């Protein structure tokens, strides 16, 4: 007699983006000696000659990653390049080429795609990167952009996620939470516009936050700054999915726990002010917001004097012992809150 029971199927949102990647790729075996590092970092690393080659790719989907109701196509083109270059810099490498592939529906005129590519070309010019190829095809639903970035570094300069050691310091560039709040402002104004299209939003007071969302910059300056300071991070990652999520990646790869301190997390005054306006804890924006594209890295304590007082860098915590949990130490108390990955999950709510 046949078994009428249906197999138990697993929903994508149960695993989440990174859980799905782990599930689909945990049995993949490397076949070539030239593959120095495969899946599991900000970029793959290939040994193809005198320099190591790093390769990374990201896909942006209309309605999932961006809303063209308030995202100008030129800004979208620029941002789509930044998303990929940031991953190259997170490997302590320098990007040199990109490939751009798009799937586009018939609702887009040629002039719209010219705007998109204008942003891509500006990004390439600003970061001295060559656009060397890609692909174009049709889409039945909106716009999809996929960019592959290629970069190089000397073998001894590559920094992975797994290199942190016990009692290393955890350092972040810039400030956090701005991109998330910029998105909240844009979403709010978009809802107002839907109700009354005659109301024009005044975003002047939110310029910094909206800029962090629509036109982020990859931190090539931090990679150069660390070289100038003669500091090589022991591990590094870029902040695309929120501070908590990235710390958990570093912890998982290195095997060490992390402890960060609430009062040390760098917040721009506009983040604090606007978070209050939305009745959100600004630290929550930093921990879970994402899309800041700052660099998060660990350094040995011996290197601390080299970065001490630098306005571009903030020490926010340190590693603890092996196989330890990850905690946020609350300001003004001895209380600790376990860190959890509550940032961006593209499969959530589908």
C-alpha positions as CSV (number, residue, x, y, z in Angstrom):
1,X,0.0,0.0,0.0
2,X,1.4,3.4,-1.0
3,X,2.1,5.9,1.8
4,X,-0.3,8.8,1.3
5,X,1.6,11.1,3.6
6,X,3.0,14.2,2.0
7,X,6.7,14.9,2.7
8,X,7.3,17.6,5.3
9,X,8.6,20.7,3.4
10,X,10.7,23.4,4.9
11,X,9.8,27.1,4.3
12,X,12.6,29.4,3.2
13,X,12.0,31.9,6.0
14,X,12.6,29.1,8.6
15,X,16.2,28.9,7.5
16,X,16.8,32.6,6.5
17,X,19.3,33.8,3.9
18,X,22.5,32.6,5.6
19,X,20.9,29.4,6.9
20,X,19.8,28.6,3.4
21,X,23.3,29.2,2.0
22,X,24.8,26.9,4.6
23,X,22.2,24.2,3.9
24,X,22.7,24.3,0.1
25,X,26.5,24.5,0.1
26,X,27.7,22.5,3.1
27,X,28.5,19.4,1.0
28,X,30.3,21.3,-1.8
29,X,33.8,20.1,-2.3
30,X,36.6,22.3,-3.8
31,X,37.9,20.7,-7.0
32,X,40.7,23.1,-8.0
33,X,44.0,24.1,-6.3
34,X,43.5,27.6,-7.5
35,X,40.5,28.0,-5.2
36,X,42.1,29.5,-2.1
37,X,38.8,30.3,-0.3
38,X,35.3,29.3,-1.4
39,X,31.9,30.0,0.1
40,X,31.7,31.5,3.6
41,X,33.3,34.9,3.5
42,X,32.7,38.3,2.0
43,X,34.3,37.1,-1.2
44,X,35.9,34.1,-2.8
45,X,39.7,34.1,-3.1
46,X,41.5,32.6,-6.1
47,X,45.2,32.0,-6.5
48,X,45.7,32.8,-10.2
49,X,49.2,34.3,-10.1
50,X,51.4,36.7,-8.2
51,X,48.4,38.4,-6.6
52,X,45.3,36.8,-5.0
53,X,42.1,37.4,-6.9
54,X,38.9,38.1,-4.9
55,X,35.5,37.7,-6.5
56,X,32.1,38.6,-5.0
57,X,28.6,39.0,-6.4
58,X,25.3,40.5,-5.1
59,X,21.8,40.6,-6.6
60,X,19.3,43.4,-6.0
61,X,15.6,42.7,-6.8
62,X,12.9,45.4,-7.2
63,X,10.3,45.1,-4.5
64,X,12.7,43.2,-2.2
65,X,15.8,45.3,-2.0
66,X,14.6,48.6,-3.4
67,X,11.4,50.6,-4.1
68,X,11.5,52.7,-7.3
69,X,8.8,54.9,-5.8
70,X,11.6,56.8,-4.0
71,X,14.9,55.4,-5.2
72,X,16.2,57.3,-8.2
73,X,17.7,55.0,-10.8
74,X,21.0,56.8,-10.9
75,X,21.4,56.3,-7.1
76,X,20.4,52.7,-7.5
77,X,23.1,52.1,-10.1
78,X,25.7,53.7,-7.8
79,X,24.5,51.8,-4.7
80,X,24.5,48.5,-6.5
81,X,28.2,48.9,-7.2
82,X,29.0,50.0,-3.7
83,X,27.3,46.9,-2.3
84,X,29.9,44.7,-4.1
85,X,32.9,46.9,-3.7
86,X,32.3,46.9,0.0
87,X,32.7,43.1,0.1
88,X,36.1,43.4,-1.7
89,X,37.3,46.0,0.8
90,X,36.2,43.7,3.6
91,X,38.8,41.2,2.4
92,X,41.4,44.0,2.7
93,X,41.7,43.9,-1.1
94,X,41.4,46.5,-3.9
95,X,38.6,46.2,-6.5
96,X,39.5,46.5,-10.1
97,X,36.7,45.3,-12.3
98,X,32.9,44.7,-12.2
99,X,30.5,42.8,-14.4
100,X,26.8,44.0,-14.5
101,X,23.9,41.9,-15.4
102,X,20.3,43.1,-15.5
103,X,16.9,41.6,-16.1
104,X,14.4,44.3,-17.0
105,X,10.7,44.4,-17.9
106,X,9.1,46.2,-20.8
107,X,7.8,49.0,-18.6
108,X,11.3,50.5,-18.5
109,X,12.2,52.8,-21.5
110,X,15.8,53.0,-22.7
111,X,16.2,56.4,-21.0
112,X,15.5,54.8,-17.6
113,X,18.3,52.3,-18.1
114,X,20.6,55.1,-19.2
115,X,20.0,56.7,-15.8
116,X,20.8,53.4,-14.1
117,X,24.1,53.0,-16.0
118,X,25.0,56.6,-15.4
119,X,25.1,55.8,-11.6
120,X,27.1,52.7,-12.3
121,X,29.6,54.7,-14.4
122,X,30.0,57.4,-11.8
123,X,30.7,54.7,-9.2
124,X,33.3,53.1,-11.5
125,X,35.0,56.5,-12.0
126,X,35.1,57.4,-8.4
127,X,36.5,54.1,-7.3
128,X,38.8,53.5,-10.4
129,X,37.0,50.3,-11.3
130,X,36.4,49.1,-14.9
131,X,33.1,47.8,-16.2
132,X,34.2,44.9,-18.3
133,X,31.1,42.9,-19.1
134,X,27.8,41.4,-18.0
135,X,24.5,40.3,-19.4
136,X,21.0,41.7,-20.2
137,X,17.7,39.8,-20.4
138,X,14.0,40.4,-20.0
139,X,12.0,40.1,-16.8
140,X,8.3,39.5,-16.3
141,X,8.3,41.5,-13.0
142,X,10.4,44.6,-12.6
143,X,14.1,45.2,-12.4
144,X,16.8,42.8,-11.2
145,X,20.5,43.9,-11.0
146,X,23.4,41.4,-10.4
147,X,26.9,42.7,-10.1
148,X,30.1,40.7,-9.8
149,X,33.2,42.6,-8.4
150,X,36.8,41.4,-8.9
151,X,39.8,42.7,-6.9
152,X,43.3,41.7,-5.9
153,X,45.6,41.7,-2.9
154,X,48.9,40.1,-1.9
155,X,48.4,36.7,-0.3
156,X,49.7,38.0,3.1
157,X,47.3,41.0,3.0
158,X,44.0,39.1,2.6
159,X,41.8,39.2,5.8
160,X,39.2,36.6,6.4
161,X,36.3,36.4,8.8
162,X,37.9,33.6,10.8
163,X,41.1,35.1,12.1
164,X,40.1,36.7,15.4
165,X,42.0,35.6,18.5
166,X,41.2,35.7,22.2
167,X,41.1,39.2,23.6
168,X,41.3,40.9,20.2
169,X,39.7,44.3,20.1
170,X,36.6,44.8,18.0
171,X,36.7,48.0,15.9
172,X,34.1,49.6,13.6
173,X,34.5,52.4,11.0
174,X,32.2,55.4,10.8
175,X,28.8,55.5,12.5
176,X,25.9,53.0,12.4
177,X,22.1,53.0,12.1
178,X,21.8,55.9,9.6
179,X,20.9,53.8,6.5
180,X,18.1,52.1,8.4
181,X,16.6,55.3,9.6
182,X,16.9,56.9,6.2
183,X,14.8,54.0,4.9
184,X,12.2,54.6,7.6
185,X,12.0,58.3,6.6
186,X,11.6,57.4,2.9
187,X,8.9,54.7,3.6
188,X,7.0,57.2,5.8
189,X,7.0,59.9,3.2
190,X,6.0,57.4,0.5
191,X,2.9,56.5,2.5
192,X,2.0,60.1,2.9
193,X,2.4,60.6,-0.9
194,X,0.1,57.7,-1.6
195,X,-2.6,59.4,0.5
196,X,-2.0,62.9,-0.9
197,X,0.2,63.1,-4.1
198,X,0.1,66.9,-3.9
199,X,2.2,66.9,-0.7
200,X,5.8,67.3,-1.4
201,X,8.1,65.9,1.3
202,X,10.7,68.1,3.0
203,X,13.7,65.9,3.6
204,X,16.2,68.6,4.2
205,X,16.6,67.7,7.9
206,X,17.1,64.1,7.0
207,X,19.8,64.7,4.3
208,X,22.5,62.6,6.1
209,X,20.2,59.7,6.8
210,X,18.6,59.6,3.3
211,X,22.1,59.8,1.8
212,X,23.2,56.9,3.8
213,X,20.4,54.8,2.4
214,X,20.3,56.0,-1.2
215,X,24.0,56.7,-1.9
216,X,26.3,54.7,0.5
217,X,30.0,54.8,0.0
218,X,32.3,51.7,0.3
219,X,35.1,52.4,2.8
220,X,38.2,52.2,0.6
221,X,39.6,54.9,2.7
222,X,39.6,52.7,5.8
223,X,41.6,49.9,4.0
224,X,44.2,52.5,3.0
225,X,44.2,54.1,6.5
226,X,44.9,50.7,8.1
227,X,47.8,50.2,5.7
228,X,49.2,53.6,6.5
229,X,48.9,52.9,10.2
230,X,50.6,49.5,9.6
231,X,47.6,47.7,11.1
232,X,46.5,44.4,9.6
233,X,43.1,43.3,11.0
234,X,42.9,39.7,12.3
235,X,39.4,39.4,10.9
236,X,37.0,41.6,8.9
237,X,33.5,41.9,7.5
238,X,31.4,44.7,6.1
239,X,28.2,45.7,7.8
240,X,25.3,45.0,5.3
241,X,22.9,43.2,7.5
242,X,23.3,44.9,10.9
243,X,26.0,44.9,13.5
244,X,24.6,42.0,15.5
245,X,24.5,39.7,12.4
246,X,28.0,40.6,11.4
247,X,29.4,40.0,14.9
248,X,27.7,36.6,14.9
249,X,29.4,35.8,11.5
250,X,32.8,36.7,12.9
251,X,32.1,34.6,16.1
252,X,30.9,31.6,14.1
253,X,34.0,31.7,11.8
254,X,36.6,32.3,14.5
255,X,35.1,30.2,17.3
256,X,35.4,33.0,19.8
257,X,32.7,34.9,21.6
258,X,32.3,38.7,21.5
259,X,31.3,41.3,24.1
260,X,30.3,44.8,22.9
261,X,29.4,47.8,25.0
262,X,26.3,49.9,24.3
263,X,27.9,53.2,25.1
264,X,30.7,52.6,22.6
265,X,28.5,52.1,19.5
266,X,29.1,55.1,17.3
267,X,25.8,57.0,16.5
268,X,25.5,60.2,14.5
269,X,23.4,62.9,16.3
270,X,20.8,62.7,13.5
271,X,20.4,59.0,14.2
272,X,19.7,59.7,17.8
273,X,17.2,62.5,17.0
274,X,15.4,60.7,14.3
275,X,15.2,57.4,16.3
276,X,13.4,59.3,19.0
277,X,11.0,60.7,16.4
278,X,10.2,57.1,15.3
279,X,10.1,55.9,19.0
280,X,13.0,53.5,18.2
281,X,16.1,52.9,20.3
282,X,19.0,54.2,18.2
283,X,21.2,51.3,19.4
284,X,18.6,48.9,18.0
285,X,19.0,50.7,14.6
286,X,22.7,50.1,14.7
287,X,22.4,46.4,15.8
288,X,19.7,45.3,13.4
289,X,19.3,47.9,10.7
290,X,22.0,47.1,8.2
291,X,23.1,48.7,4.9
292,X,25.6,51.0,6.6
293,X,28.5,49.4,4.6
294,X,31.0,50.2,7.3
295,X,33.9,47.9,8.1
296,X,33.9,45.8,11.2
297,X,37.2,44.1,12.2
298,X,39.3,42.8,15.0
299,X,42.9,43.8,15.8
300,X,45.4,42.6,18.3
301,X,45.7,44.7,21.5
302,X,49.3,45.5,20.6
303,X,47.9,47.5,17.6
304,X,45.6,49.6,19.8
305,X,48.1,52.6,20.2
306,X,48.2,52.9,16.4
307,X,44.5,53.6,16.1
308,X,43.9,55.3,19.4
309,X,42.1,58.6,19.0
310,X,41.5,58.2,15.3
311,X,38.1,59.8,14.5
312,X,37.4,57.2,11.8
313,X,37.6,54.2,14.1
314,X,35.8,53.2,17.3
315,X,36.6,50.2,19.6
316,X,33.3,48.8,20.6
317,X,34.2,45.6,22.3
318,X,36.5,42.6,22.3
319,X,36.6,38.8,21.8
320,X,36.3,36.6,24.8
321,X,37.0,32.8,25.1
322,X,36.4,30.0,22.6
323,X,32.8,28.8,22.1
324,X,31.5,31.6,24.3
325,X,28.2,33.5,23.7
326,X,28.0,37.0,22.2
327,X,26.7,39.8,24.5
328,X,25.8,43.4,24.4
329,X,26.7,45.0,27.8
330,X,24.1,47.6,28.7
331,X,25.2,51.1,29.6
332,X,25.2,52.0,33.2
333,X,24.6,48.5,34.5
334,X,26.1,45.1,34.8
335,X,23.4,43.6,32.6
336,X,24.2,41.7,29.4
337,X,21.8,41.0,26.5
338,X,22.6,38.1,24.2
339,X,23.2,39.2,20.6
340,X,20.8,37.7,18.0
341,X,20.7,38.2,14.2
342,X,17.5,40.3,13.8
343,X,18.7,42.1,10.7
344,X,17.8,41.8,7.1
345,X,16.3,38.5,5.9
346,X,15.1,38.6,2.3
347,X,12.9,35.5,2.8
348,X,11.1,36.9,5.8
349,X,7.4,37.4,5.3
350,X,7.1,35.9,1.9
